[in-house]
Amino acid sequence: HAELFQQLASAPWDARLQPLVAEVTTRSREQLIDQIGEAYKVISLARAATMLGVDAGAAREAFSQRGWAFDDAGHALPVPRRRSDDRL
């Protein structure tokens, strides 16, 4: 995952594509955070930040916005995102 984010950030995108690249980056990170929330009960901020292609502070901020707690050792305690009931 980190490689994807690095390529998105470092590639020489045409100015017209910049908004699209930013949106792909944002949505991909959000989706990955959802997956981390489902897969982990505890994850270090350093590991999560590497996966997301951001620094630990940015990862902590993203997790805080989702209501995740943190322990004294610098680990995030993910809360899986509630899935809406799909009743068709």
Disulfide bonds with the S-S distance in Angstrom:
none
